Amino acid sequence: MKYLTKTKKSKNVAKIIDEAIDILVSVGIPKDDKTERSLERMAMAFLAVAGITKKWTEAVDNRFLKTRDIITFNNTHFEENISSGSYDDIRRKDLKLLVLAGLVLNSSDKPNAATNDPTRGYNLETSFMRLVKTYGTDKWNETLQKYLEGKTSLKEQLARKRNIEKVPIVLPNGTELELSAGQHNLLQKLIIEEFLPRFGKGSQVLYVGDTANKMLHIDKKKLEKINFFELSHDELPDIIAYHAKKNWLYLIEAVHSSGSISETRLLELKKLTEKCTAELIYVTAFLNRAEFRKWASEIAWETEVWIADNPDHLIHFNGDKFLGPYKDE
């Protein structure tokens, strides 16, 4: 597989870097959330530590390179022009996953070196070095399988950690979703599982935006049916729920660090939903009263406030009804 598609490096240099990326991916270094350039830099750091410029049989495990040595190696052999002052980027970015995965050993010649000690050295882990030497030979696949036996790759470890940290939610129709970790998404879970059963019973959740995935859950057909605004718009509220029998559409903002329904936000939402055939209810949700107090002066009239640690109550900002859509005069 070719990983470098935008490189302007010479053919031989691009080839050895591409092969280095292939090795790292094969042993479980995650690549999906990395740019091509960050993959390239990680691969070059690996090559420098291994002492490889052309052939995989060049790999050694006793080089103990310092970060500035890695920069010099990459500039000399891989057509780079990295500033010598960027040595900290080598440690914090280029080598980080390799050290976490145990492929590169950190300061193994000076076990007690401080994190920012400029003399600390890096070298290849011995069994990984032996595997690297077989790349491109008929022994590669067999050696790779033996190397991976009994190991949990860094990719698997990070994926497992992300899954543990996720916030599970169940929509009213029984659909299960997972939100990324964080106070904002915890509040969204409470809105769906505590607010809607109390104040929107019978509603369907048509949209949920995760902090890591803005379009985590969306029912485009039902939103289009009520002439909701263009779904590609970047001004969607955090949660949209619809009560078909009442024809009520709940536009809900979950506020942790920003995003209350202020007068400006209310006007914006009204303009965006001018063609919507449902009657609109605007709700700002908070985790607790302390958070609400920070934003109270900004909340727009003719909207509702719900506080998760007092789930049975609403704060009604003006109007002649307890809960319901407002009609323009």
Secondary structure as UniProt FT lines:
FT   HELIX           11..26
FT   TURN            27..28
FT   TURN            32..33
FT   HELIX           36..50
FT   HELIX           56..58
FT   HELIX           67..77
FT   HELIX           84..86
FT   HELIX           87..89
FT   HELIX           90..94
FT   HELIX           96..100
FT   TURN            101..102
FT   STRAND          104..106
FT   TURN            108..109
FT   TURN            111..112
FT   TURN            115..116
FT   TURN            118..119
FT   STRAND          122..124
FT   HELIX           126..132
FT   TURN            133..136
FT   TURN            138..139
FT   HELIX           140..148
FT   TURN            149..150
FT   HELIX           154..165
FT   STRAND          167..170
FT   TURN            172..173
FT   STRAND          176..179
FT   HELIX           183..190
FT   HELIX           191..195
FT   HELIX           196..199
FT   TURN            201..202
FT   STRAND          204..208
FT   TURN            214..215
FT   STRAND          217..218
FT   HELIX           220..225
FT   TURN            226..227
FT   TURN            231..232
FT   TURN            234..235
FT   STRAND          239..243
FT   TURN            244..247
FT   STRAND          248..254
FT   HELIX           263..272
FT   TURN            273..275
FT   STRAND          279..286
FT   HELIX           289..295
FT   HELIX           296..298
FT   STRAND          304..307
FT   TURN            308..309
FT   TURN            311..312
FT   STRAND          314..316
//
